[in-house]
Amino acid sequence: MTIPEPRDTISAWAAISLFLAAFVVFANLYDVQPLLPMFRQVFHAREASISLSLGLAVLGIAAASVVVGPLSDRIGRKNLMVIATLLLGIPTFLATFSHRLAVFLVWRTLTGLIIPGIIAVVIAYVNEEYRPPASHLLMGLYVGSTVMGGLVGRMGTGVLTALWGWRPAFWVIAAFTEITGLWLWRFLPPSRRFRPDPSWHRAFRNLAASFRDPGLLALGFLGFCYFFAFISSFTFLTYDLAGPPFRLSQLAIGLVFFTYIFGVVASPLAGRASSRFGPFAVIGVGLTLVMVGMPITLIPHLPVILIGLSLVTFGQFTAQAITPGLAGQIAPHGRGAAGGVYTVFYYIGGSLGAAIPGMLWSRYRYPGVIAVNEVFLFGAFAVWLWARRQLKAG
């Protein structure tokens, strides 16, 4: 059977569908982040334990990503995205009935385990169905929609919680997730170029080979480092803003996450800049902005903190708009496997970013968080220099 050529143009149905898919994923993932200070009273727990509500969800993403790549190579990209989206709203809804932190954490972990069925598969879907520059633009749009989902999950949940309570806020997110699953089933364009791999053995062999590929490991490490720093700074800054000298209300903490809007701007700009200047130049700019923005958030004046957060957000999503698509393009053993490798590294970084600083919080507070972040970011910069030389040479 002849495989059709990749698409050069992006239909409105494809753009809207991928936007909604990413939107609901990150609304479900980040809806807890502005509520962490409040959850200390709800569940009578300390910061390190409460932060697991994000850390375990992110760890679930990393764990399930190992399986999702081969699974999508077997049953198809669209099928898996639709199923995962319909399942995603269920643990968010059930979490609202939790009265103990342990139960709440179970539902949050399940949320994370479902998410790779969407986000890891999108990388393979886009790189399979579209050729550059359409694939670059679509990945930029997709990452921009992750920003919007994260913005609503953070700021919107904070505002709704201040008005109605956290449980109704979660119900709204769960309902919209189910509607999105039905939308994807009806309107997401089917994969024209996908051909199922009937062999589970070959699929997992491709995954194992991808984990040994130096180029994919380098890009995965980049994602690990900058997502570690991003998650840890936004997570533990909420505790800092809830305490002295700021003592911000729940509503005000939610509104602080409006700085996430800079990611909406960064992602499409990164896609266009990559076509002109190359992906590594754009990733380097993103990493630099994150490294500069982090220490600015230490200055104890709220307007200055917001400037630092804006730089961190812009830089994070500049790099993230390009890196996963680049991983799919250099994939030597299947795009599904490459998406799984990158997603595993990226979300392990995020999980540790929510956990490790929590262990240091009682002694070093927020400055300790930023110090750890900068160590990882310098490591990412060193790997970026190596990858830029090696992958261009290859």
C-alpha positions in Angstrom: 0.0 0.0 0.0 1.3 3.4 -1.0 1.8 5.8 1.9 0.6 9.3 1.2 3.0 12.2 1.3 3.1 14.3 4.4 0.8 17.3 4.6 2.2 20.8 3.8 -0.9 22.7 5.1 -2.6 22.6 8.5 -6.4 22.3 8.5 -8.5 24.2 11.0 -9.8 20.9 12.4 -6.3 19.7 13.1 -5.2 22.9 14.8 -8.3 23.2 17.0 -8.2 19.5 18.0 -4.6 19.5 19.0 -5.1 22.8 20.8 -8.0 21.3 22.9 -6.1 18.1 23.6 -3.1 19.9 25.0 -5.4 22.4 26.8 -7.2 19.8 28.9 -4.1 17.8 29.6 -2.4 20.7 31.3 -5.5 22.1 33.0 -5.9 18.7 34.7 -2.2 18.5 35.6 -1.7 21.9 37.0 -5.0 22.6 38.6 -3.5 21.8 42.0 -0.5 24.2 41.9 -2.1 27.4 43.1 -4.0 25.4 45.8 -0.9 24.0 47.5 -0.8 26.5 50.3 -4.6 25.9 50.9 -4.2 22.1 50.8 -1.9 22.3 53.9 -5.1 23.1 55.9 -7.5 20.9 53.9 -5.4 17.7 54.4 -3.4 18.8 57.5 0.0 18.1 55.9 3.3 19.7 55.4 4.7 21.3 52.2 6.8 18.3 51.1 3.8 16.0 51.4 1.4 18.4 49.7 3.8 19.0 46.8 3.5 15.3 46.0 0.1 16.0 44.5 2.0 17.5 41.6 5.1 15.4 41.8 3.4 12.0 41.7 1.2 13.1 38.8 4.3 14.1 36.9 6.1 10.9 37.9 3.0 9.0 36.6 3.5 10.7 33.2 7.1 9.6 33.1 6.3 6.0 34.0 3.5 5.5 31.5 5.5 7.2 28.7 7.6 4.1 28.5 4.6 2.1 27.3 2.7 4.7 25.4 5.2 5.0 22.5 5.1 1.3 21.5 1.3 1.2 22.2 0.7 4.1 19.8 2.9 2.3 17.2 0.5 -0.6 17.5 -3.0 0.7 17.8 -2.7 4.2 16.2 -2.2 7.8 17.2 -5.8 9.1 17.0 -7.3 6.0 18.7 -5.0 6.4 21.7 -5.5 10.1 22.0 -9.3 9.8 22.1 -9.3 7.0 24.6 -6.8 8.8 26.9 -8.7 12.1 26.8 -12.0 10.4 27.7 -10.3 8.7 30.6 -8.5 11.8 31.8 -11.5 13.6 33.4 -12.4 10.6 35.6 -9.6 10.9 38.3 -10.0 14.7 38.4 -13.6 14.3 39.2 -13.1 11.5 41.7 -10.3 13.4 43.5 -12.9 15.9 44.7 -14.4 13.2 47.0 -11.0 12.8 48.8 -10.9 13.6 52.5 -7.4 12.1 53.2 -4.2 13.1 51.4 -3.3 9.5 50.6 -6.5 9.0 48.6 -6.1 12.4 46.8 -2.6 11.4 45.8 -3.8 8.1 44.3 -6.2 10.0 42.0 -3.4 12.4 41.1 -1.0 9.6 40.2 -3.7 8.0 38.0 -4.1 11.4 36.3 -0.4 11.3 35.4 -0.5 7.7 34.2 -3.2 8.6 31.6 -1.7 11.9 30.3 1.1 10.3 28.1 -1.7 8.7 26.0 -2.1 12.2 24.6 1.1 14.2 24.9 3.6 11.6 23.9 1.5 10.6 20.9 1.1 14.1 19.6 4.8 14.3 18.8 4.6 11.2 16.7 1.3 12.3 15.1 2.6 15.7 14.0 6.0 14.5 12.7 4.3 11.6 10.9 1.6 13.6 9.2 3.3 16.9 8.4 6.6 18.0 7.0 8.5 21.2 8.0 7.7 24.0 8.2 4.1 22.9 8.8 5.2 20.5 11.5 7.2 23.2 13.3 4.3 25.6 13.2 1.9 22.9 14.5 4.2 21.9 17.3 4.5 25.6 18.2 0.7 25.9 18.3 0.4 22.7 20.3 3.0 23.9 22.9 1.2 27.2 23.0 -2.0 25.4 23.9 -0.2 23.6 26.7 0.6 27.0 28.0 -3.1 28.0 27.8 -4.1 24.8 29.6 -1.5 25.4 32.3 -2.7 29.0 32.6 -6.3 28.0 33.1 -5.3 25.1 35.3 -3.3 27.5 37.5 -5.0 30.9 37.4 -8.5 29.7 36.5 -8.6 27.1 39.3 -7.3 29.6 41.8 -10.0 32.1 40.9 -12.8 29.5 40.8 -11.6 28.1 44.1 -11.8 31.6 45.7 -15.3 32.0 44.4 -16.9 28.5 44.8 -14.3 26.2 46.4 -11.8 23.7 45.0 -14.2 20.9 44.4 -16.5 22.7 41.9 -13.4 24.1 40.2 -12.2 20.5 39.6 -15.7 19.5 38.4 -15.6 22.2 35.7 -12.2 20.9 34.4 -13.4 17.3 34.4 -16.5 18.1 32.4 -14.6 20.1 29.8 -12.2 17.2 29.5 -14.9 14.7 28.6 -16.3 17.2 26.0 -12.9 17.4 24.4 -12.6 13.7 24.2 -15.8 13.6 22.1 -14.5 16.4 20.0 -11.3 14.6 19.2 -13.2 11.4 18.3 -15.4 13.4 15.8 -13.0 16.1 14.4 -9.3 15.1 14.8 -8.1 14.2 11.2 -7.3 10.5 11.1 -3.7 9.4 10.5 -3.1 8.9 6.8 0.5 7.8 7.1 0.3 5.6 10.1 0.9 1.9 9.5 0.5 -0.3 12.6 3.4 -2.4 13.8 1.9 -5.8 14.7 4.9 -6.8 16.8 5.1 -5.8 20.4 8.6 -7.2 20.5 9.8 -4.9 17.7 8.0 -1.9 19.3 9.7 -2.3 22.6 13.0 -3.2 20.9 12.7 0.2 19.1 12.1 1.9 22.5 15.1 0.2 24.1 17.3 1.2 21.1 16.0 4.8 21.4 17.1 4.9 25.0 20.6 4.1 23.8 20.7 6.8 21.2 23.1 9.7 22.2 21.1 12.4 20.4 17.8 11.5 21.9 19.4 11.1 25.4 20.9 14.6 25.0 17.5 16.2 24.1 15.8 14.2 26.8 18.3 15.6 29.4 17.7 19.1 28.2 14.0 18.6 28.8 14.7 17.0 32.2 16.8 20.1 33.4 14.6 22.9 32.3 11.3 21.2 33.4 12.9 20.5 36.8 13.7 24.2 37.2 10.3 25.3 35.9 8.2 23.1 38.1 10.2 23.7 41.3 10.2 27.5 41.0 6.5 27.8 40.3 5.6 25.2 42.9 7.6 26.5 45.9 7.1 30.2 45.0 3.4 29.7 46.0 4.4 28.9 49.6 6.7 31.9 49.6 4.0 34.2 48.4 1.4 32.9 50.9 3.8 33.7 53.8 5.5 36.9 55.0 6.2 39.5 53.7 3.7 39.0 50.9 0.8 37.1 52.5 -1.1 36.9 49.3 -4.7 35.6 49.3 -5.7 32.5 47.3 -7.2 34.7 44.6 -4.0 36.8 44.3 -1.8 33.7 44.1 -4.0 32.4 41.3 -3.6 35.7 39.5 0.2 35.5 39.8 0.1 32.7 37.3 -1.1 35.1 34.6 2.6 35.4 33.8 2.0 32.1 32.1 0.5 34.0 29.2 4.0 34.8 28.0 4.3 31.1 27.1 1.4 31.6 24.7 3.5 34.2 22.9 6.7 32.3 23.0 5.6 29.0 21.5 4.4 30.2 18.0 7.3 32.7 17.8 9.7 29.8 18.6 8.2 27.7 15.8 8.7 30.5 13.2 12.2 31.3 14.5 13.2 27.7 14.3 12.5 27.6 10.6 14.6 30.7 10.1 17.5 30.3 12.5 17.5 26.6 13.3 16.2 24.7 16.3 19.4 24.7 18.4 19.6 28.5 18.3 16.0 28.8 19.5 16.6 26.2 22.3 19.7 28.1 23.4 17.8 31.4 23.7 15.1 29.7 25.7 17.6 28.2 28.2 19.4 31.5 28.6 16.1 33.3 29.4 15.3 30.7 32.1 18.7 31.0 33.6 18.4 34.8 33.8 14.8 34.9 35.1 15.3 32.5 38.0 17.5 34.7 40.2 15.3 37.7 39.5 12.5 36.0 41.3 14.5 36.1 44.5 14.2 39.9 44.7 11.5 40.5 47.4 9.3 42.9 45.4 6.2 41.4 43.8 6.5 43.4 40.5 10.1 42.3 40.1 9.2 38.7 40.9 6.5 38.9 38.1 9.2 40.1 35.7 11.4 37.1 36.6 8.5 34.7 36.3 7.7 36.1 32.8 11.2 35.6 31.6 11.3 32.0 33.0 7.9 31.2 31.3 8.9 32.8 28.0 12.2 30.9 28.0 10.7 27.6 29.1 8.2 27.5 26.3 10.6 28.8 23.7 12.8 25.7 24.4 9.9 23.3 24.9 8.2 24.4 21.6 11.2 23.0 19.7 12.9 20.2 21.6 10.2 17.4 21.4 9.7 18.0 17.7 13.5 17.9 17.1 13.5 14.5 19.0 10.9 13.2 16.6 12.8 14.4 13.5 16.1 12.7 14.5 14.4 9.5 15.7 16.3 6.5 14.4 13.9 3.8 15.7 10.4 5.1 15.3 8.7 8.4 16.2 6.5 6.8 18.9 9.5 5.5 20.7 11.3 8.8 20.4 8.3 10.6 21.8 8.3 8.2 24.7 12.0 8.7 25.5 11.7 12.4 25.5 8.6 12.4 27.6 10.1 10.1 30.2 13.1 12.4 30.7 11.0 15.6 30.7 8.5 14.4 33.3 11.0 12.7 35.5 12.7 16.1 35.7 9.4 17.7 36.6 8.6 15.1 39.2 12.0 15.6 40.9 11.5 19.3 40.6 8.4 19.0 42.8 10.0 16.7 45.2 13.7 17.5 45.8 13.3 21.1 46.8 10.6 20.1 49.2 13.2 18.1 51.1 15.3 21.3 51.3 12.5 23.8 52.0 12.5 23.8 55.8 16.2 24.8 55.9 16.9 26.8 52.7 13.5 28.1 51.7 13.1 29.6 48.2 16.7 30.7 47.7 17.7 27.1 48.1 15.2 26.1 45.4 16.7 28.6 42.9 20.3 27.5 43.7 19.4 23.9 42.8 17.6 25.0 39.7 20.6 26.9 38.4 22.8 23.9 38.9 20.6 21.9 36.6 20.3 24.7 34.1 24.1 25.0 33.8 24.1 21.2 33.1 21.5 21.7 30.4 23.6 24.4 28.8 26.6 22.2 28.6 24.6 19.4 27.0 23.1 21.9 24.6 26.6 22.9 23.4 27.5 19.2 22.9 24.2 18.4 21.1 24.5 21.4 18.8 27.8 20.2 17.5 27.1 16.5 17.4 23.6 16.5 15.9 24.5 19.1 13.3 27.5 17.1 12.3 25.4 14.0 12.1 
